[in-house]
């Protein structure tokens, strides 16, 4: 039986490089780094920089009282989700079957600001002073729940949390709901707001972050011999996925076609990648099989490429197990400019992948000054133009969770 075709009809973003899709992508093409020092981080912290959100104003997207109360991850997710729906031509008043419209707006870590603030209140002022919104605003499913209330979407709605693979897992699960006939339209993606001392110090404690405080814009350097860890960032990346029939009936804009996704588990270590690459290779194979394409059809890979000593090469070696002619494939690392959005990373990079397919413009990987040997794939250090038809985007998370999505250029 033929699989139901699924297309991307809208995208929305809140990111360290801006909150509008076209300007966000233009800044990536220009090789602009979003990474800078965080003014509030004192010298006692080993890492004092990140890709942090600037000029974010939820006015017009959230009620003012709610905007003051919610954790930032909820605000980021709702704003990006509403931007994606607007780009798709959908408002709360749009006539469609809302029992068949769902939301998977997922976070790896949830409301860390709300959790942190109320932990201090509990310790300093006692249990009677805790916010009544503590529990609702720390749980990872609340961004999707609140967004559904604004639009009346009654379809599938829950949160997946697979660390840095969260965004891709959301897209894969959303597409599966459409394929199974549970929904005609799904809002899906990842959101994260973990840039607070607790979050950053926690990643420092497990030796994951770069400590290049003297040159933060140079700190995220995938595949470079001088890399010393990843750089945190935050925000939300959200896509509207829709069955092709439903999109065409309502005259929706079509940006790209979603072909499939694959998942796997390294079953190896809490934070380190599996050295033989078998888990990632299995994930990519599963994605290509689900998409119904062969490895030699892939033109472009948006790599996970976090800038960690072990992870970057492990991904390259795994990809080589799948792609026998890597020199024919363009690969880049969005995190070189944006940093690592954790649960939001898959959403960010799916947007980047769709833009690359639609425009034929592929952004550079910056800070790649002294490349590791044997990279094999074409990794541009300046933006290039290349006609591409099929692309994959990889996301891998602590716990050994792997997720890959496959997109195709939309050819009407």
JOJOUR-V427374 format. One record per residue. N is the residue number from 1. SS is DSSP state (~ for helix, > for strand, _ for the rest). D_FIRST is the distance of its C-alpha to the first C-alpha in Angstrom with 1 decimal. Layout:
BEGIN
N_SS_D_FIRST, N_SS_D_FIRST
END
This chain:
BEGIN
1___0.0, 2___3.8, 3___6.4, 4___9.2, 5___12.0, 6_>_15.3, 7_>_18.8, 8_>_22.3, 9_>_24.6, 10_>_27.7, 11_>_29.6, 12_>_32.9, 13_>_35.2, 14_>_38.5, 15_>_39.7, 16___42.9, 17___42.5, 18_>_42.3, 19___40.2, 20___38.9, 21_~_35.9, 22_~_37.5, 23_~_40.9, 24_~_39.3, 25_~_37.4, 26_~_40.6, 27_~_42.6, 28_~_40.1, 29_~_40.4, 30___44.1, 31___44.1, 32___45.6, 33___45.9, 34___45.5, 35___47.4, 36_>_50.9, 37_>_53.4, 38___53.0, 39___56.4, 40___56.4, 41___55.8, 42___59.1, 43___60.3, 44___59.8, 45___56.1, 46___55.0, 47___52.3, 48___53.3, 49_>_50.7, 50_>_47.1, 51_>_44.8, 52___46.0, 53___45.2, 54___47.8, 55___48.5, 56___45.9, 57___46.7, 58___44.3, 59_>_46.4, 60___44.4, 61___41.3, 62_>_43.0, 63___45.8, 64_~_49.0, 65_~_49.8, 66_~_46.3, 67_~_46.3, 68_~_49.5, 69_~_48.2, 70___44.7, 71___44.1, 72_~_43.4, 73_~_39.8, 74_~_39.1, 75_~_40.8, 76_~_39.0, 77_~_35.6, 78_~_36.3, 79_~_37.8, 80_~_35.0, 81_~_32.4, 82_~_34.4, 83_~_34.8, 84_~_31.0, 85_~_30.4, 86_~_33.3, 87_~_31.9, 88___28.7, 89___30.8, 90___30.8, 91___33.9, 92___34.7, 93___35.4, 94___32.1, 95___30.6, 96___27.0, 97___25.5, 98_~_27.0, 99_~_25.4, 100_~_22.1, 101_>_23.9, 102_>_24.5, 103_>_26.5, 104_>_26.4, 105_>_29.7, 106_>_30.6, 107___33.8, 108___34.7, 109___38.3, 110___38.7, 111___42.0, 112_~_44.4, 113_~_47.1, 114_~_47.2, 115_~_47.4, 116_~_50.0, 117_~_52.2, 118_~_52.2, 119_~_53.0, 120_~_56.1, 121_~_57.0, 122_~_56.7, 123_~_59.0, 124_~_61.5, 125_~_61.6, 126___60.2, 127_~_57.3, 128_~_58.6, 129_~_57.9, 130___54.2, 131___51.9, 132___50.1, 133___47.1, 134_~_47.1, 135_~_44.2, 136_~_42.0, 137_~_42.4, 138_~_41.9, 139___38.5, 140___35.5, 141___33.5, 142_~_36.2, 143_~_35.4, 144_~_32.0, 145_~_33.7, 146_~_36.4, 147_~_34.2, 148_~_32.1, 149_~_35.4, 150_~_36.4, 151_~_33.2, 152___32.4, 153___28.9, 154___28.0, 155___24.5, 156___23.8, 157_>_27.0, 158___28.3, 159___29.5, 160___28.4, 161___31.3, 162___30.8, 163_~_33.9, 164_~_33.2, 165_~_29.5, 166_~_29.3, 167_~_28.2, 168_~_25.2, 169_~_24.2, 170_~_24.5, 171_~_22.2, 172_~_19.5, 173_~_19.8, 174_~_19.9, 175_~_16.7, 176_~_15.0, 177_~_16.5, 178_~_15.1, 179_~_11.5, 180_~_12.1, 181___13.8, 182___17.2, 183___18.6, 184___18.5, 185_>_21.0, 186_>_22.4, 187_>_25.7, 188_>_25.6, 189_>_27.9, 190_>_31.0, 191_>_34.6, 192_>_37.8, 193___41.5, 194___43.2, 195___46.0, 196___48.9, 197_~_51.5, 198_~_49.8, 199_~_46.5, 200_~_48.0, 201_~_50.6, 202_~_47.9, 203_~_46.0, 204_~_49.4, 205_~_50.2, 206___47.2, 207___48.3, 208___45.1, 209_>_46.7, 210___48.6, 211___52.3, 212___53.1, 213_~_55.0, 214_~_57.3, 215_~_54.5, 216_~_51.5, 217_~_49.8, 218_~_49.8, 219___48.5, 220___44.8, 221___44.5, 222___41.3, 223___41.8, 224_>_45.6, 225___48.0, 226___49.9, 227___47.2, 228___48.3, 229___45.5, 230_>_43.2, 231___44.3, 232_>_43.1, 233_>_41.9, 234___40.5, 235_>_38.6, 236_>_35.2, 237_>_32.2, 238_>_29.6, 239_>_26.5, 240_>_24.7, 241_>_20.9, 242_>_19.2, 243_>_15.9, 244_~_16.4, 245_~_16.5, 246_~_19.2, 247_~_21.1, 248_~_21.4, 249_~_22.5, 250___25.3, 251___26.2, 252___25.8, 253___26.9, 254___24.1, 255___25.4, 256_>_22.5, 257_>_18.8, 258_>_17.7, 259_>_15.3, 260_>_15.4, 261_>_18.0, 262_>_19.4, 263_>_22.2, 264_>_24.7, 265_>_28.3, 266___31.2, 267___32.9, 268___36.1, 269___38.5, 270___38.9, 271___39.5, 272___39.4, 273___36.4, 274___35.6, 275___37.8, 276___35.5, 277___32.6, 278_~_30.1, 279_~_28.7, 280_~_28.2, 281_~_26.8, 282_~_24.2, 283_~_23.3, 284_~_22.9, 285_~_20.8, 286_~_18.5, 287_~_18.3, 288_~_17.6, 289_~_14.9, 290_~_13.2, 291_~_14.0, 292___12.6, 293___16.2, 294___19.1, 295_~_22.5, 296_~_24.3, 297_~_22.5, 298___24.0, 299___27.2, 300_>_28.4, 301_>_28.7, 302_>_30.3, 303___31.8, 304___32.7, 305___36.2, 306___38.5, 307___41.7, 308___42.4, 309___44.1, 310___41.5, 311_~_38.2, 312_~_38.3, 313_~_38.7, 314_~_36.3, 315_~_33.5, 316_~_34.6, 317_~_34.8, 318_~_31.3, 319_~_29.8, 320_~_31.7, 321_~_29.8, 322_~_26.5, 323___27.9, 324___30.0, 325___31.6, 326_~_32.4, 327_~_35.1, 328_~_32.5, 329___31.0, 330_>_32.9, 331_>_33.2, 332_>_35.2, 333___36.4, 334___36.5, 335_~_38.5, 336_~_41.4, 337_~_42.2, 338_~_40.6, 339___41.2, 340_>_38.8, 341___37.4, 342_~_36.3, 343_~_33.6, 344_~_33.6, 345_~_33.1, 346_~_29.3, 347_~_29.6, 348_~_32.4, 349_~_30.6, 350_~_27.3, 351_~_29.4, 352_~_31.3, 353_~_28.1, 354_~_26.9, 355_~_30.4, 356_~_30.6, 357_~_27.5, 358_~_28.7, 359_~_32.3, 360___32.3, 361_>_35.2, 362_>_35.0, 363___37.6, 364___40.0, 365___40.5, 366___44.1, 367___46.7, 368___45.4, 369___49.0, 370___49.1, 371_>_45.7, 372___44.8, 373___44.7, 374___41.5, 375___39.2, 376___37.7, 377___35.4, 378_>_36.8, 379___38.1, 380___39.9, 381___43.1, 382___43.3, 383___40.6, 384_>_38.9, 385_>_36.9, 386___33.9, 387___30.9, 388___27.8, 389___24.1, 390_>_22.5, 391_>_24.2, 392_>_24.1, 393_>_26.3, 394_>_27.6, 395_>_29.2, 396_>_30.9, 397_>_33.0, 398___35.9, 399___34.8, 400___32.6, 401_>_29.6, 402_>_27.4, 403_>_24.7, 404_>_23.3, 405_>_21.4, 406_>_20.0, 407_>_20.6, 408_>_20.4, 409_>_23.1, 410___22.2, 411___22.6, 412___22.7
END
